């Protein structure tokens, strides 16, 4: 019997052990999900909405309990954990209200008497979700999936196994039919078994580029629809006419959120030379005021990293970047003592060819890159295999809009603010950051059959 353990990243202590289920149980659970789907697909939107509204109500009621679970399993500061639950409530309420309009059929004028486009659920949808936003990532998948009439099967990140179980219990408490939402504790071989199962109609993964390539390969062999939201090395361009206080605040808020473990964080700060030093001074001042500490302390702004190996990877990327010419302005040292803490770190003189520029650095590292002018900044921003998100800072909002719209290769680009996902707008990347979209109308359409109905006479 194979087991996995969850560990408190603030202390290194084992929290819980869980049994990994075998292929026989996997098949039973998927058949159960399919059986529920055959009924759920025929429910009305008001009935589905009622369930999600109840999930939202229970999230509000249990907010503190769920926030403490997040903090304990993956180390996020408790104030940010509470905010994550608030966002989960939002996405549930959004789809409870908007799913019916998103999936409304439409009539198209053709040579036929009548031609309709309708949207029908596909079946069992399998989600492989990460630990960095362990409630939000799951609910932003589950809310549209279930409102569309599908059923949901989750494989959560091992370090968030308790959270996966809590979300399954949440749906049960809300009155969901048994099997509508299930958390399956599986290893990589088990996940491959689920993808290959004939009852599974689609797969969605949020995770690393490596995981995305593996899932896409397995899904491709079995002709399964896939949505991938992978890594990012998001560029934040700061032009010579930018409000530097605004830019610095946005950069630091974005990059140090969740101890730097955010796919859409400000990972490469690309500032034109004329204002670079002033911007870095402002960033350093803000960063120096952040408190590193225990996740359950409300005053903590940076908690531990989620795992020991993740901290070591980030530290090695910092050291390798310095060896290749980057300059260490702040941080960059492994703290002594228990827990997987890493200090907020600022690197300057970061150039292409260094890990801080070329790779996704999943930790509290601000990499500062020098650009000669706007065109050079755009070139540097696009000089990446990733294409998840970006931001542009300039007082000329028309200039910023033109750059965001036409010049930056990514799925989301903001002007004069940091990037954040929102249930009302589509979210996803291009290039090595994945494909497909989550959230908004585009997100719910990923796992439905867009069917054409033609009536001749």
C-alpha positions as CSV (number, residue, x, y, z in Angstrom):
1,X,0.0,0.0,0.0
2,X,1.6,3.3,-1.2
3,X,1.3,6.3,1.0
4,X,2.0,10.0,0.6
5,X,2.6,12.5,3.4
6,X,1.8,16.2,3.8
7,X,4.3,18.3,5.6
8,X,4.1,21.7,7.3
9,X,6.5,23.9,5.4
10,X,6.9,26.3,8.3
11,X,8.3,23.5,10.6
12,X,9.1,20.5,8.4
13,X,6.7,18.3,10.6
14,X,4.6,15.6,9.0
15,X,0.9,16.6,9.1
16,X,-0.9,13.5,7.7
17,X,-0.5,10.3,5.7
18,X,-2.8,9.3,2.9
19,X,-3.3,6.1,0.9
20,X,-2.8,6.3,-2.9
21,X,-5.7,4.5,-4.6
22,X,-5.1,1.7,-7.1
23,X,-6.4,1.2,-10.6
24,X,-9.4,-0.8,-9.5
25,X,-10.7,2.0,-7.3
26,X,-9.8,4.6,-9.9
27,X,-12.1,2.8,-12.4
28,X,-14.9,2.5,-9.8
29,X,-14.7,6.2,-9.0
30,X,-14.8,7.2,-12.7
31,X,-17.7,5.0,-13.5
32,X,-19.5,6.6,-10.6
33,X,-18.7,10.0,-12.0
34,X,-20.1,9.0,-15.4
35,X,-23.2,7.6,-13.8
36,X,-23.9,10.9,-12.1
37,X,-23.2,12.7,-15.3
38,X,-26.0,10.9,-17.1
39,X,-28.5,12.5,-14.7
40,X,-26.7,15.8,-14.0
41,X,-26.5,16.7,-17.7
42,X,-30.3,16.9,-17.6
43,X,-30.6,19.2,-14.6
44,X,-31.7,22.8,-15.1
45,X,-29.5,25.8,-14.7
46,X,-31.4,27.0,-11.6
47,X,-30.8,23.6,-9.9
48,X,-27.1,23.8,-10.7
49,X,-26.9,27.4,-9.6
50,X,-28.5,26.5,-6.3
51,X,-25.7,24.0,-5.6
52,X,-23.0,26.6,-6.4
53,X,-24.7,29.2,-4.3
54,X,-24.7,26.8,-1.4
55,X,-21.0,26.0,-1.9
56,X,-20.3,29.8,-1.8
57,X,-22.3,30.0,1.4
58,X,-20.4,27.2,3.1
59,X,-17.1,28.8,1.9
60,X,-18.1,32.0,3.8
61,X,-19.1,30.0,6.8
62,X,-15.8,28.0,6.9
63,X,-13.5,30.7,5.7
64,X,-11.2,30.7,8.7
65,X,-11.0,26.9,8.8
66,X,-10.2,26.7,5.1
67,X,-7.6,29.5,5.4
68,X,-5.8,27.7,8.2
69,X,-5.7,24.5,6.2
70,X,-4.1,26.3,3.3
71,X,-1.5,28.0,5.5
72,X,-0.6,24.8,7.3
73,X,-0.3,22.6,4.2
74,X,1.6,25.0,1.9
75,X,2.7,27.9,4.0
76,X,0.8,30.9,2.6
77,X,0.4,33.8,5.0
78,X,-3.0,33.6,6.7
79,X,-4.3,37.0,5.4
80,X,-3.6,35.9,1.8
81,X,-5.4,32.5,2.6
82,X,-8.5,34.4,3.7
83,X,-8.4,36.4,0.5
84,X,-8.1,33.2,-1.6
85,X,-11.3,31.9,0.0
86,X,-13.0,35.2,-0.8
87,X,-12.1,34.8,-4.5
88,X,-13.4,31.2,-4.5
89,X,-16.8,32.6,-3.3
90,X,-16.7,35.1,-6.1
91,X,-16.1,32.5,-8.8
92,X,-18.9,30.3,-7.5
93,X,-21.3,33.2,-7.4
94,X,-20.2,34.4,-10.8
95,X,-20.9,31.1,-12.6
96,X,-24.0,30.5,-10.6
97,X,-25.4,33.7,-12.1
98,X,-23.8,33.8,-15.6
99,X,-23.4,30.2,-16.8
100,X,-26.9,30.1,-18.4
101,X,-26.2,33.2,-20.5
102,X,-22.7,32.0,-21.4
103,X,-24.2,28.7,-22.7
104,X,-27.3,30.2,-24.4
105,X,-27.9,28.8,-27.8
106,X,-27.9,31.1,-30.8
107,X,-29.5,31.0,-34.2
108,X,-27.5,31.6,-37.4
109,X,-29.0,32.6,-40.7
110,X,-28.1,30.2,-43.5
111,X,-29.9,28.6,-46.5
112,X,-31.6,26.2,-44.2
113,X,-35.0,26.9,-42.5
114,X,-33.3,27.1,-39.1
115,X,-29.7,26.7,-37.9
116,X,-28.8,26.6,-34.2
117,X,-25.6,26.4,-32.2
118,X,-26.1,24.7,-28.9
119,X,-23.8,23.8,-26.0
120,X,-23.9,20.4,-24.4
121,X,-21.8,18.9,-21.6
122,X,-19.1,16.4,-22.4
123,X,-19.0,14.1,-19.4
124,X,-16.3,13.5,-16.8
125,X,-13.7,16.2,-16.7
126,X,-10.3,15.5,-15.0
127,X,-8.4,18.3,-13.3
128,X,-4.8,18.1,-12.1
129,X,-4.3,21.1,-9.8
130,X,-1.4,22.8,-8.1
131,X,-0.6,23.7,-4.5
132,X,0.0,27.4,-4.8
133,X,-3.6,28.4,-4.8
134,X,-5.1,25.1,-3.6
135,X,-8.7,26.3,-3.2
136,X,-8.9,28.9,-6.0
137,X,-7.4,26.7,-8.8
138,X,-9.8,23.9,-8.0
139,X,-12.9,26.1,-7.7
140,X,-12.2,28.1,-10.8
141,X,-12.2,24.7,-12.6
142,X,-15.1,23.1,-10.8
143,X,-17.6,26.0,-10.9
144,X,-17.8,26.3,-14.8
145,X,-17.4,22.5,-15.2
146,X,-20.3,21.7,-13.0
147,X,-22.5,24.6,-14.2
148,X,-22.0,23.3,-17.8
149,X,-23.5,19.9,-16.7
150,X,-20.3,17.9,-16.5
151,X,-18.9,16.0,-13.5
152,X,-15.5,16.7,-12.0
153,X,-12.7,14.5,-10.9
154,X,-9.7,16.1,-9.1
155,X,-6.1,15.0,-8.5
156,X,-4.7,17.6,-6.2
157,X,-1.0,18.3,-5.6
158,X,0.3,15.9,-3.0
159,X,1.2,18.6,-0.5
160,X,-2.5,19.8,-0.7
161,X,-4.1,16.5,-0.3
162,X,-6.0,17.6,2.8
163,X,-7.3,20.6,0.8
164,X,-8.5,18.3,-1.9
165,X,-10.4,16.2,0.6
166,X,-11.9,19.4,2.2
167,X,-13.2,20.6,-1.2
168,X,-14.8,17.2,-1.9
169,X,-16.4,17.4,1.5
170,X,-17.6,20.9,0.8
171,X,-19.5,19.8,-2.3
172,X,-21.0,16.9,-0.4
173,X,-22.1,19.2,2.4
174,X,-23.7,21.6,-0.2
175,X,-25.9,18.8,-1.4
176,X,-24.1,17.7,-4.5
177,X,-25.0,14.2,-5.8
178,X,-22.5,11.6,-4.6
179,X,-19.9,11.4,-7.4
180,X,-20.5,14.8,-8.9
181,X,-17.2,16.1,-7.5
182,X,-14.5,13.6,-6.4
183,X,-10.9,13.9,-5.2
184,X,-8.8,11.0,-6.2
185,X,-5.5,10.5,-4.4
186,X,-3.2,9.1,-7.1
187,X,0.4,9.1,-8.2
188,X,1.6,10.0,-11.8
189,X,0.7,6.5,-13.0
190,X,-2.8,6.8,-11.6
191,X,-3.2,10.2,-13.3
192,X,-2.2,8.6,-16.6
193,X,-4.8,5.9,-16.0
194,X,-7.5,8.5,-15.4
195,X,-6.6,10.4,-18.6
196,X,-6.7,7.2,-20.6
197,X,-10.1,6.1,-19.2
198,X,-12.8,5.9,-21.9
199,X,-15.3,7.8,-19.6
200,X,-13.0,10.8,-19.2
201,X,-13.9,13.4,-21.8
202,X,-11.4,16.2,-21.1
203,X,-8.4,17.1,-19.0
204,X,-7.3,20.4,-17.5
205,X,-3.9,21.0,-15.8
206,X,-2.4,24.0,-14.0
207,X,1.2,23.3,-13.3
208,X,4.7,23.3,-14.6
209,X,5.8,23.2,-18.2
210,X,7.2,19.7,-17.6
211,X,3.9,18.5,-16.2
212,X,2.1,20.1,-19.1
213,X,4.2,18.4,-21.7
214,X,3.6,15.0,-20.0
215,X,-0.2,15.4,-19.7
216,X,-0.5,16.7,-23.3
217,X,1.4,13.7,-24.6
218,X,-0.8,11.2,-22.7
219,X,-4.0,13.0,-23.6
220,X,-2.9,13.3,-27.2
221,X,-2.5,9.5,-27.4
222,X,-6.1,9.1,-26.3
223,X,-7.6,12.0,-28.2
224,X,-8.7,13.9,-25.1
225,X,-9.4,17.7,-25.1
226,X,-6.8,19.4,-22.9
227,X,-6.5,22.9,-21.3
228,X,-3.1,23.8,-20.0
229,X,-2.1,26.7,-17.8
230,X,1.6,26.4,-17.3
231,X,4.5,28.5,-16.1
232,X,5.4,32.1,-16.8
233,X,8.3,34.5,-16.7
234,X,6.1,37.6,-16.9
235,X,7.7,40.9,-18.0
236,X,6.7,44.2,-16.4
237,X,7.8,47.0,-18.7
238,X,8.5,50.4,-17.0
239,X,8.9,53.3,-19.4
240,X,10.5,56.6,-18.9
241,X,7.2,58.5,-18.3
242,X,5.8,56.0,-15.8
243,X,4.6,56.8,-12.3
244,X,7.4,55.1,-10.5
245,X,5.7,54.9,-7.1
246,X,2.8,53.2,-8.8
247,X,5.0,50.8,-10.7
248,X,7.2,49.9,-7.7
249,X,4.1,49.2,-5.6
250,X,2.6,47.0,-8.3
251,X,5.8,45.1,-8.9
252,X,6.5,44.3,-5.3
253,X,2.8,43.4,-4.5
254,X,2.8,41.1,-7.5
255,X,6.1,39.5,-7.0
256,X,6.0,38.9,-3.3
257,X,2.4,37.6,-3.2
258,X,2.3,34.0,-2.0
259,X,6.0,34.2,-1.2
260,X,6.7,34.6,-5.0
261,X,4.9,31.3,-5.8
262,X,2.6,32.8,-8.4
263,X,2.5,32.0,-12.1
264,X,1.5,35.5,-13.1
265,X,3.9,37.4,-10.8
266,X,6.2,40.2,-12.0
267,X,9.2,38.0,-12.7
268,X,11.2,40.2,-15.0
269,X,11.2,44.0,-14.3
270,X,12.3,45.6,-17.6
271,X,13.0,49.3,-17.0
272,X,14.4,51.8,-19.4
273,X,17.8,53.0,-18.4
274,X,16.8,56.6,-17.7
275,X,14.6,55.7,-14.7
276,X,16.0,52.3,-13.8
277,X,18.0,53.3,-10.7
278,X,15.2,55.4,-9.2
279,X,12.7,52.5,-9.7
280,X,15.1,50.0,-8.1
281,X,15.5,52.3,-5.1
282,X,11.8,52.5,-4.7
283,X,11.4,48.7,-5.1
284,X,14.2,48.0,-2.5
285,X,12.6,50.3,0.0
286,X,9.2,48.5,-0.3
287,X,10.8,45.1,-0.2
288,X,12.8,45.9,2.9
289,X,9.5,46.6,4.8
290,X,8.1,43.1,4.1
291,X,8.0,40.7,7.1
292,X,9.1,37.1,6.7
293,X,7.5,34.9,9.3
294,X,5.1,32.2,10.4
295,X,2.1,31.7,8.1
296,X,-0.5,31.8,10.9
297,X,0.8,35.2,12.2
298,X,-1.5,37.9,10.7
299,X,1.4,40.3,10.3
300,X,3.4,37.9,8.1
301,X,3.7,39.0,4.5
302,X,6.2,36.3,3.3
303,X,5.8,32.8,4.5
304,X,7.9,29.7,3.8
305,X,8.2,28.2,0.4
306,X,6.0,25.1,-0.1
307,X,8.7,22.4,-0.2
308,X,12.4,22.1,0.6
309,X,13.3,21.1,-3.0
310,X,11.5,24.2,-4.4
311,X,13.5,26.5,-2.1
312,X,16.7,24.8,-3.1
313,X,15.8,25.2,-6.8
314,X,15.2,28.9,-6.4
315,X,18.4,29.4,-4.5
316,X,20.4,27.6,-7.2
317,X,18.8,29.8,-9.8
318,X,19.8,32.9,-7.9
319,X,23.4,31.6,-7.4
320,X,23.7,30.6,-11.1
321,X,22.4,34.0,-12.2
322,X,25.0,35.8,-10.1
323,X,27.7,33.6,-11.5
324,X,26.6,34.7,-15.0
325,X,26.8,38.4,-14.2
326,X,23.7,39.3,-12.2
327,X,24.3,41.5,-9.2
328,X,22.7,40.7,-5.8
329,X,21.2,43.8,-4.2
330,X,19.2,42.2,-1.4
331,X,18.6,38.8,0.1
332,X,19.9,35.6,-1.6
333,X,20.9,33.7,1.5
334,X,19.4,30.5,2.9
335,X,18.1,31.2,6.4
336,X,19.0,28.9,9.2
337,X,16.5,27.1,11.3
338,X,13.3,25.1,10.7
339,X,11.0,25.6,7.8
340,X,11.5,26.3,4.1
341,X,11.9,30.1,4.3
342,X,13.6,32.2,1.7
343,X,14.1,36.0,1.9
344,X,12.8,38.5,-0.6
345,X,15.7,38.9,-3.1
346,X,16.5,41.6,-5.7
347,X,18.8,40.9,-8.6
348,X,20.0,43.7,-10.9
349,X,21.9,43.6,-14.2
350,X,19.9,40.5,-15.2
351,X,20.4,39.6,-18.8
352,X,19.3,36.9,-21.4
353,X,21.2,33.7,-20.8
354,X,20.8,33.8,-17.0
355,X,18.2,31.6,-15.1
356,X,16.6,34.7,-13.7
357,X,15.8,35.8,-17.2
358,X,15.3,32.6,-19.1
359,X,13.5,30.4,-16.6
360,X,10.5,30.6,-14.4
361,X,11.8,31.5,-10.9
362,X,9.0,30.4,-8.5
363,X,10.0,32.3,-5.4
364,X,10.3,35.8,-4.0
365,X,13.0,37.0,-6.5
366,X,12.7,40.3,-8.3
367,X,14.9,40.3,-11.5
368,X,15.7,43.7,-12.8
369,X,16.6,44.0,-16.5
370,X,17.9,47.2,-18.3
371,X,16.3,48.3,-21.6
372,X,17.7,51.2,-23.7
373,X,14.2,52.4,-24.9
374,X,10.7,51.3,-25.5
375,X,11.5,49.1,-28.5
376,X,14.3,47.4,-26.6
377,X,12.0,46.8,-23.7
378,X,9.4,45.1,-25.9
379,X,12.1,43.0,-27.5
380,X,13.4,41.8,-24.1
381,X,9.8,41.2,-22.9
382,X,9.1,38.9,-25.8
383,X,12.5,37.2,-25.6
384,X,11.0,34.3,-23.7
385,X,9.6,30.9,-24.4
386,X,6.7,31.8,-22.0
387,X,3.7,33.9,-22.8
388,X,1.4,34.0,-19.8
389,X,1.0,37.6,-18.8
390,X,2.7,41.0,-18.7
391,X,2.3,44.6,-17.7
392,X,3.2,48.0,-19.0
393,X,3.7,51.2,-17.0
394,X,3.4,54.6,-18.6
395,X,1.5,57.8,-17.9
396,X,0.4,57.8,-21.6
397,X,-2.4,55.3,-21.4
398,X,-3.0,55.2,-25.2
399,X,0.7,54.4,-25.6
400,X,0.4,51.7,-22.9
401,X,-2.8,50.2,-24.5
402,X,-1.1,50.1,-28.0
403,X,1.9,48.2,-26.5
404,X,-0.3,45.8,-24.5
405,X,-2.6,45.1,-27.4
406,X,-0.2,44.9,-30.3
407,X,3.4,44.4,-29.1
408,X,3.5,41.9,-26.2
409,X,3.1,38.2,-26.8
410,X,1.1,36.8,-23.9
411,X,-2.4,35.9,-22.8
412,X,-3.1,38.9,-20.6
413,X,-1.4,42.3,-20.5
414,X,-2.3,45.0,-18.0
415,X,-1.5,48.8,-18.1
416,X,-0.5,50.5,-14.9
417,X,-1.5,47.7,-12.6
418,X,-0.4,44.1,-11.8
419,X,-1.9,41.1,-13.4
420,X,-4.6,39.2,-11.5
421,X,-7.2,36.7,-12.7
422,X,-10.9,37.6,-12.6
423,X,-13.9,35.4,-13.1
424,X,-15.3,37.9,-15.6
425,X,-12.4,37.8,-18.1
426,X,-10.7,34.9,-19.8
427,X,-7.3,33.7,-18.5
428,X,-4.5,31.6,-20.0
429,X,-1.3,31.7,-22.0
430,X,0.5,31.0,-25.2
431,X,3.8,29.4,-26.2
432,X,5.2,27.3,-23.3
433,X,2.7,28.8,-21.0
434,X,0.0,26.5,-22.4
435,X,-3.2,26.8,-24.3
436,X,-6.9,27.0,-23.8
437,X,-8.6,29.5,-21.5
438,X,-10.2,29.4,-18.0
439,X,-12.8,31.8,-16.5
440,X,-15.4,33.9,-18.2
441,X,-17.4,32.6,-21.2
442,X,-14.3,31.3,-22.9
443,X,-13.5,29.1,-19.9
444,X,-16.9,27.4,-19.7
445,X,-16.9,26.7,-23.4
446,X,-13.7,24.7,-23.2
447,X,-15.5,21.6,-22.0
448,X,-18.8,21.6,-23.8
449,X,-19.8,20.2,-27.2
450,X,-20.5,23.2,-29.4
451,X,-23.1,21.5,-31.6
452,X,-24.6,22.8,-34.9
453,X,-28.3,21.9,-35.5
454,X,-29.6,22.4,-39.0
455,X,-33.3,22.1,-40.1
456,X,-33.8,22.1,-43.9
457,X,-37.6,22.4,-44.1
